[in-house]
Amino acid sequence: MMAIAASSILAMSLVTFSTNLHTSASTKAESKNYLIAFNQSLPKNYLSEVKSAGGEVIRAVPEIGALEVRSANPAFLSQFKSSGKISAANVERTYKLENGNPEGADGKPVDITPDKDGTYWSSQWDIRHLTNEGKSFDVESGGVKTGAVVKHNAVVGIIDSGIDAEHPDLKANYMGGVNYVPEGGYGGTVINETKVKDTNGHGTHVAGSIAGNGLVKGVGPNLGIRAYRIFDASGSAPTAPIVAAIVQAADDGVDVINMSLGGFDNLKYTYEGTRYSDIADILLWKRAVQYAVKKNVTIVAAAGNDSVNYADKKSLTDYMNANYGDENLVFKGVTFEVPGGTPGVITVSSSNKWSTDKLAFYSNYGNSFIDVAAPGGDNGPVYDTSRDLGQRDFTYRALSTWPTYLPKYATMVDNKGYAYLHGTSMAAPKVAGIAGVIKAAHPEYKPAQVQALIEKTALDLGKKGHDELYGKGEANAYTALTGK
């Protein structure tokens, strides 16, 4: 199994993935999942054509000409004869969280004192900075709250591990969602489409950074949020449900999509002597993003947490071989990060609390890759110098909502419902929240206009002008809304 993962030091707050080449989640031994991208529309008789080659259609996404197929026939792709023209077909990539059952703050409680009003506002260094101490809320909060009812002026779709819809800080802004995870994981086919309950914690943390409105605040406390659950309990998700979620979110009319996820696809690699390619995956990522952008959806994604320069393609392929390859697995082609490297996506690196010229130690970077940065947090300046795990200060991470029903070790102090995490996963939703409040203030704006405003009003950190670490700068909600 090829593992694309970062250091376990970063715990769950780094969204990293693994990919199965010779196995895939299935109820049948030796079966694999395949991804097929047709030139245009799906052929009318695709079900019978797949069956004739010994396969079973697991998912069809006709809007982007995609099929996800499971087959135990090792010659399935060579035997699949279709009346439709095929652009690409390959074994489907499966992304996997490093830790499917993460512990907030590495399992160590964080001792902070609530403010006099009972909130944790003083501990939210990141949101306070982004909103100019909450002043941006008075300009645009994403909606209007009257009593317990909120009229949402913009909606953010969160493609992730689900949401704790009953969390007191999120409940008023939750607008429903769709589940793509079969009961028992991706080996099954029966799906409860309304079961978006977050069994991981990651999606709920992301949601709080976007639209928390309680003891913690998000960038847009009155933004609507919708959940698209694509990670199962183990933290796994194939390409097909993710791109299907992008299409569905666009059809649902969301204004912004946040994807605090990512992984690497490679155009040419060999496993046990067999050649593989991820062309179909890359193509369908591109089509799904284009589909959403054409429906006026702004898409934001995390840059990833491998500390690599994405712009250096040779170095990136060398990194893949050094960290994940062996005598059986050799990468030879160009490596792509998805969805961050997909055209039409705002890609976000992770800044920190204590420096204006250094990214968080884990963040990916690279010219023509990073659009903007946002606070994702880290372990503080002492750790950054020493890399001594005993000198980590978890309060330099990002504080946000956490499922109230998950074990106490995943929360801070003795309270249930809040946790410190760090990663580009925590940076991306800040930009998604900024995009959301921009859309609430300017519903006529197209995705390109939203991105242009975010970049134009970003704080110019690092080298003057555009640079490989911060892109156009560190995104800021207050400057975006006021121009100041």
Summary of the structure (lengths in Angstrom):
residues: 484
radius of gyration: 21.4
end to end distance: 50.4
largest distance: 68.6
contacts: 1890
relative contact order: 0.16
helix: 29%
strand: 24%
